[in-house]
Amino acid sequence: MARVHDVGMLAVGEDMIQSSRRWTQQERRRVEAHPRDGVRVLQPIEFATRVNEIILSHHEYWDGHGYPRGLAGEEIPLASRILALVDAFEAMTLGRPYRDSMSEAEALAEIRRCTGTQFDPRVVAELEEILAKRAADRPATTHGTEAAR
């Protein structure tokens, strides 16, 4: 599911996605339609019936200001809330053609800023726990090389 959740962006077009200019209102509406377009594309595929709701809802915001349906809080499927957070974190840390990447710490600061509005606070808390555990599990480094064990 995570690999196909933005398949609807194919309808938007690569030239617009990679553009660094500000989108017009019409272009923004086209982008906001990509969850529905994705569901339409995946409809004939057997597994899609199980994930359509997740894909359709992955741009809904915790506070109800997302799209395409303006769902809020627990109305948004949990898997969609998780996908939204993971997708945002990946977009920030890996970057996009129109925006440089940022460090995990910077991305986490941005996610924290959007907790309770864009993101489910409980899902953010889980991400923070996962990242903290991952950091604790990393081997210590000395001057950019792995320390002797």
Beta strands, then each sheet from edge to edge (+ up, - down):
strand 1: 141-142
strand 2: 145-146
sheet 1: 1+ 2-
end
